[in-house]
Amino acid sequence: MKYETCRGCGAPIVWIRTPGGKSMPCDPEPVHYRERSGAAGKIVTPNGTVLSCDLDVEPETATGIGYSSHWSTCPQAGRFRRREAKP
């Protein structure tokens, strides 16, 4: 993982490489989660897999520890969204 600062909000972030080879900005604090198919929460595992889950569960009921995508917490996330190409 590579540690940096978000260019939008100045918060610390970590970059996690996905299985597809792309880097995803995440909040640096690990979060306990319980994996559940179809859950509204999303978590990025240390190996870069994105899972549906229940977030912030008690450690004894957690199925793992992962990271929240910084896109979901950054107040400036809209500045970095790619615009669709005009036809």
N, C-alpha and C positions, 0 to 999 in steps of 0.2 A: 504494500500500500504506500502511496505517495501522499504526504501531508502538505497542504497549501492553505491559502486564504481565498475565500470566494471574492471574485472581482466585483460582484454586485452589492453584497451586504457586508463584506468584511469578516464574516464568520469563518472559523476554522473548518476545513473540509478534508476528507481523504478521498483519493481516487482509487476505485476498485475496478479491475479489469474483468469484463464479462467473458463468458465462454466464447462469444463471437469476436472477441478481440478489441472491443470498444471500452473506453474508460468511462465510468459513471461517478459523478460527484456524490458523496454521501456525508452525512453528519458523523463526526468522529466518535461519538459516544455509542458504545454497543448497547443493543436493546434485546431483552429476552422476548422470544416469540413462541407461539404454538402454531405449527403449520396446520392449515385447514383449507382444503380445496374450496374455492368460491368465496372466501372471506374478503372483506373490503380492504383490509390492511395489506401492505406490501412491504417486504423486507429484502435486502440484498445480503446474501451470505458472503462470508470472507472469500469464497471462490468465485463470486460474481453472479451466482444464480439468483434470479428474482422469484420469490415465493409469495403466494397468498397466505395470510396468516392473521391471527389475533395478536395484537401488539401489547407490550408492557404487561405481560402476565407475570405471575409470581415465579421465581426461579425454580421452585420444585415442580411446577406444572409445565415448564417451558420445554420445547423440543430442540431449542438451539438459541444461539446468540448471533445477531446480524446487525445491519446498519440501515438506518432510514435514508432514503434518497434525499439529497439536499434540495432537489426540485420541489419536494412537497413541503419544505419548511422555509425556503428562501423568499423573502418579501419581494425580491427583484427578479424572480425566475422568468417572468414574462420578457425581460430584456434579452434573454438568451434563446428564446424559442426561434426555431428556423421558420421562415416564412415560405409558404408554398410558391413554387414558380408559376408565374402567370403564363397562360397559353398564348 
